[in-house]
């Protein structure tokens, strides 16, 4: 069977502790969990359309946009990657209403174990999708604030003590040891009490969430696949973790190729 069309990052949710994945392709949503263990082929048709304006573009920017849109959309601004640099209050937001809708809503600061303990932030409504997208095997919300800027300030304070990056190779190899996120939370919060006070952060008392992934075999060596270099990618789908398809021929980050026109055969 074959489906074709523009793809976007996979939709995710949890079902009985297992990450579930659906790939948007054209006007369809394909349940990718059902394909684990099957031979699949992904063929890039050498067409990319901007996810915002729909125009054809030779290159994708910010995971699915043409260059002009990447320069004017607030969701492509640097402050999305560095929330502590939010500049809405200065009157310089690219899209002020978008900023109000997305950055002035409850945000959560969390600890996760994806390749070791890391700190991160996300909108409250994006839990647990954010953790699945990062390939975390466990996660714990620790603080809640009312703006993205404040969450960024808390993250900056915590980065003095814990990493904020995932080692994607270790994550995909499943070279991840169990850690005590609750004990780490208690230790870290005592180190940033001043920032908790200045941001009026609420300390959360959640339980640790464990996440399992539909993977039958993790790779011992990582070979990264890329539609721009290899337009036709084929192999047995060994599993899915974060936004990566794990094939016996290599791994591909679906999120990186948002707005690519792909034919998927299975």
C-alpha positions in Angstrom: 0.0 0.0 0.0 1.2 3.5 -0.7 0.3 7.0 0.8 1.8 10.2 -0.5 1.8 13.9 0.2 3.4 16.5 2.5 4.5 15.2 5.8 4.7 16.9 9.2 6.1 15.8 12.6 4.3 12.7 14.0 1.3 13.2 16.3 1.9 11.5 19.6 0.0 10.3 22.7 0.3 7.7 25.4 -1.7 4.6 25.6 -1.1 2.4 28.7 2.4 3.9 29.1 3.4 3.3 25.4 4.1 6.1 23.0 1.7 6.1 20.0 2.7 7.7 16.7 0.6 8.9 13.7 2.3 10.3 10.7 0.5 13.2 8.9 1.0 12.4 5.2 -1.2 14.4 2.7 -4.7 14.4 4.1 -4.2 11.1 6.0 -2.9 10.1 9.5 -1.0 6.8 9.3 -0.7 4.8 12.5 3.1 4.1 12.5 3.1 1.7 15.5 1.3 -0.8 13.3 4.2 -0.8 10.9 7.0 -1.7 13.4 8.6 -4.9 12.1 7.5 -4.2 8.5 9.5 -3.3 5.4 8.8 0.3 4.4 10.0 2.7 1.7 10.1 6.5 2.0 10.6 8.3 -1.3 11.2 12.1 -1.5 9.5 13.6 -4.6 11.9 16.6 -4.6 9.0 18.9 -3.7 8.8 21.1 -0.6 5.8 23.4 0.2 5.9 25.9 3.0 3.8 24.8 5.9 2.4 28.3 6.4 1.9 30.0 3.0 2.0 26.8 0.8 4.5 28.1 -1.7 7.0 25.8 -3.2 10.5 26.3 -1.7 13.8 24.8 -2.6 14.8 24.5 1.0 13.0 24.0 4.3 13.7 26.5 7.1 12.7 26.0 10.8 11.3 22.5 10.1 8.9 23.3 7.3 8.8 26.9 6.2 10.0 29.0 3.2 12.7 31.6 4.0 10.3 34.6 4.0 7.9 32.9 6.4 10.8 31.8 8.6 11.8 35.5 9.0 8.3 36.8 9.8 6.6 34.2 11.9 6.9 34.4 15.6 7.1 30.6 15.9 10.4 30.7 14.0 11.9 33.5 16.1 15.1 32.8 18.2 13.1 33.2 21.5 11.3 29.9 20.7 14.6 28.2 21.3 15.7 30.6 24.0 12.6 31.5 26.0 14.5 33.7 28.4 15.0 36.1 25.5 11.2 36.7 25.0 10.8 40.3 23.9 7.0 40.6 23.7 7.0 43.2 26.6 9.3 45.4 24.5 6.7 45.6 21.7 9.0 43.8 19.2 7.2 40.4 18.9 6.8 39.5 15.2 3.1 38.5 15.9 1.9 40.1 19.1 -1.4 38.2 19.2 0.4 34.9 18.6 2.7 35.8 21.4 -0.2 36.5 23.8 -1.9 33.2 22.8 1.2 31.0 23.1 3.7 32.7 25.5 1.2 34.1 28.1 -0.2 30.7 29.1 0.8 28.3 31.8 4.2 26.8 31.2 5.8 23.9 33.1 9.5 23.4 34.0 10.3 19.7 34.0 13.1 17.2 34.5 13.3 14.3 32.1 15.6 11.3 31.5 16.3 11.0 27.8 20.1 10.4 27.7 20.6 11.4 31.4 18.8 14.0 33.5 17.9 17.2 31.6 15.8 20.3 32.4 13.3 21.7 29.9 10.2 23.8 29.6 6.9 23.3 27.7 3.4 24.7 27.6 1.3 22.9 30.1 -1.0 21.6 27.4 1.9 20.0 25.6 2.4 17.3 28.2 3.3 14.4 27.6 3.9 15.1 23.9 7.0 17.2 24.6 8.6 14.3 26.5 7.8 11.8 23.8 9.2 14.1 21.2 12.5 14.1 23.1 12.6 10.3 23.7 12.4 10.6 27.5 11.9 7.3 29.3 10.7 9.2 32.4 9.7 12.8 33.2 8.6 14.9 36.1 7.0 18.4 36.1 8.5 20.4 38.9 7.4 24.0 38.5 4.6 26.0 36.9 4.5 29.7 35.9 2.2 31.9 33.9 4.5 33.0 31.1 7.1 31.5 28.8 9.6 34.1 29.8 9.4 33.1 33.5 9.8 29.4 32.5 13.0 30.4 30.6 14.4 32.2 33.6 13.8 29.2 35.8 15.4 26.9 33.1 18.5 29.2 33.0 18.8 29.0 36.8 18.6 25.2 36.7 21.1 24.9 33.8 23.8 25.7 36.3 23.3 22.3 37.9 21.8 20.0 35.2 22.1 19.6 31.4 19.4 21.1 29.1 20.3 19.0 26.0 19.7 15.4 24.9 22.4 13.3 23.5 20.3 12.0 20.6 22.7 9.2 19.7 22.6 7.8 23.3 18.8 8.3 23.3 18.4 6.2 20.1 20.8 3.5 21.3 18.8 3.4 24.5 22.0 3.9 26.5 20.0 5.5 29.3 20.3 4.5 33.0 17.4 4.9 35.4 17.6 8.0 37.6 15.7 9.3 40.6 14.0 12.4 39.3 12.2 13.1 42.6 15.4 13.2 44.5 17.0 15.4 41.9 14.0 17.8 42.0 14.3 18.2 45.8 18.0 18.9 45.5 17.7 21.3 42.6 14.8 23.4 44.0 16.8 24.3 47.0 19.5 25.8 44.8 17.2 28.2 42.9 14.8 29.5 45.7 15.5 33.1 44.7 14.4 32.6 41.1 11.3 30.6 42.3 10.4 33.6 44.4 10.9 36.2 41.8 8.9 34.3 39.2 6.1 33.4 41.7 6.5 29.8 40.5 4.3 27.1 41.9 6.1 24.0 43.1 4.4 20.9 41.7 3.9 17.6 43.5 3.4 15.2 40.5 4.5 11.6 40.2 7.2 10.5 37.8 5.7 9.5 34.4 7.4 6.4 32.8 7.3 6.3 28.9 7.9 3.2 26.8 8.5 3.2 23.1 7.4 0.9 20.2 10.9 -0.5 19.5 11.8 -4.1 18.9 15.5 -3.5 18.4 17.7 -0.6 19.2 20.7 0.2 16.9 24.2 -0.5 18.2 25.5 2.0 15.7 23.8 5.2 14.5 23.6 5.9 10.7 21.7 9.1 10.1 19.5 9.2 7.0 18.6 12.4 5.1 16.1 12.8 2.2 18.2 15.6 0.6 21.1 13.1 0.3 19.2 9.9 -0.1 15.8 10.5 -1.7 14.7 6.9 -1.4 15.1 5.3 2.0 14.0 1.7 2.6 14.4 -0.8 5.4 12.6 -2.7 8.1 11.1 -0.4 10.7 12.6 -1.6 14.0 11.0 1.1 16.1 10.1 4.7 16.8 11.5 6.9 19.5 11.3 10.7 19.8 10.5 11.8 16.3 12.9 9.2 14.8 12.0 6.2 12.7 14.6 3.5 13.5 15.2 1.3 10.4 17.7 -1.5 10.0 19.3 0.8 7.4 19.6 3.8 9.7 17.5 6.5 11.5 15.6 9.5 10.2 14.3 12.4 12.1 10.8 13.0 10.6 10.5 16.4 12.3 13.4 17.7 10.4 11.6 17.1 7.1 8.3 18.8 7.7 6.6 20.0 4.5 8.5 17.5 2.3 6.4 15.6 -0.3 7.0 11.9 0.5 5.5 8.7 -0.8 5.5 5.9 1.9 5.1 2.3 0.7 4.4 -0.5 3.1 
